């Protein structure tokens, strides 16, 4: 694995700065998020790393993206692009040519055995593009708590076994399997195997009509593996709207 720049030590101070900038006390923030003041204090001082679920509650309350909180730093100097590419990017406002070297990839380790590595710095703050690493038994949150937020997610498993719960369905993905689903549907990710699971993960549109974070307990159906193995779903293994909760 290539060396990456770990951002874990600065997550707490960033969250504290966001809280103070919004004039919130520890007790008030704890009341809003149904967490203890002690838990938030330990997160802010770096004594405790938040789970994916807790992190989503915090960023939604502050009105920022996960990407902005995890990797709040200036992008590294880009490798010199051609004049034609530079000019095109400047006039369209879209992200231009950029190269992210593995040695300069920032990462952050969260609670419950989850690490996120940012794959690209670019101008579009509404796209989160990361490699998600789940250690054995690692999960985005407790077994009975799912999260939902604005946006749409896309995932591709590189290695290991990653089980993705979407609504009441669970799909256990093997290397090469991919999945996409609306982030507004309650969901949870967990390592379903005995080896480290790695996946490319993209969240698009988290800020579009963001109604905030929600935790939702759900009843699951039996897991399908790999991806959707119900032959009745047809071409592309798509699940119809009628199968959604």
C-alpha positions, -999 to +999 in steps of 0.1 A: +000+000+000+013+034-009+021+059+019-007+084+025-010+115+046-032+107+076-055+136+086-069+119+117-051+141+142-067+173+128-103+161+126-112+170+161-099+206+160-118+211+127-150+199+142-145+221+173-138+252+150-171+245+132-190+242+164-176+275+178-181+293+145-218+285+148-220+296+184-229+262+198-219+250+232-210+214+238-242+208+257-264+224+230-247+204+202-250+172+223-287+179+229-294+184+191-275+152+181-286+130+210-250+125+220-233+131+254-212+163+259-184+140+269-184+121+236-183+153+216-155+167+238-134+135+234-139+137+196-128+173+195-097+167+216-087+136+195-092+111+223-120+094+204-125+090+167-161+092+155-178+064+136-190+071+101-225+075+115-215+100+141-195+120+116-225+123+093-246+136+122-220+163+129-214+175+093-251+177+086-257+198+117-229+221+106-241+222+070-209+211+054-197+181+034-179+151+049-151+157+023-146+193+035-143+183+071-120+154+065-096+170+041-098+207+048-065+217+032-053+233+000-049+209-029-013+200-038+003+218-068-011+202-100+012+187-126+016+212-154-013+206-180-012+217-216-023+252-224-054+239-242-066+219-212-059+248-188-079+272-210-108+249-213-111+244-176-108+281-169-136+291-192-161+263-182-156+264-145-154+226-145-125+207-128-095+207-152-067+182-156-052+171-123-031+142-110-032+129-075-001+109-066-005+080-042+023+093-019+003+126-014-031+110-009-046+121+024-065+096+046-084+095+078-091+067+102-125+066+119-139+045+147-150+009+141-123+000+116-130+023+087-104+044+068-112+068+040-085+079+015-092+109-007-085+101-044-086+136-059-086+173-050-107+193-074-130+223-076-163+205-073-171+203-036-203+183-043-185+151-053-168+129-028-143+105-044-126+082-020-112+047-014-130+032+015-112+006+036-131-016+060-111-039+084-127-073+094-158-065+114-155-028+104-187-010+097-201+025+091-223+022+122-240-001+146-259-031+131-293-016+138-286+020+127-286+031+091-280+065+077-295+085+049-287+119+034-289+138+001-271+125-030-264+093-049-237+067-042-216+046-065-193+018-052-169-007-068-153-034-046-116-039-052-108-066-027-124-084+003-161-087+009-183-056+015-219-060+026-241-030+018-275-027+034-299-005+014-333-001+030-344-037+040-321-054+015-285-065+021-261-071-008-227-087-001-203-076-028-172-095-040-142-080-059-154-066-092-190-061-080-205-026-081-235-009-067-254+024-069-283+037-049-299+070-038-283+082-005-318+092+007-325+054+012-312+044+047-280+024+042-250+008+060-217-006+049-199-034+067-170-058+061-187-092+056-155-113+055-123-122+072-099-099+052-097-062+047-123-049+022-113-020-001-137-002-025-138+029-046-167+051-034-183+082-049-210+103-034-225+128-058-250+156-050-247+156-012-255+193-011-284+193-035-315+199-014-297+185+017-323+178+043-296+166+067-286+133+083-310+107+096-306+074+114-331+047+106-335+013+121-348-012+095-356-049+091-334-066+065-342-092+039-318-121+034-285-110+018-280-114-019-245-122-032-228-112-054-248-080-059-284-088-069-287-125-077-325-126-081-330-135-118-363-118-118-347-084-117-336-087-153-309-069-173-284-049-154-296-065-120-316-033-113-341-033-085-374-017-094-390+011-074-415-014-061-388-034-044-377-004-024-389+002+011 
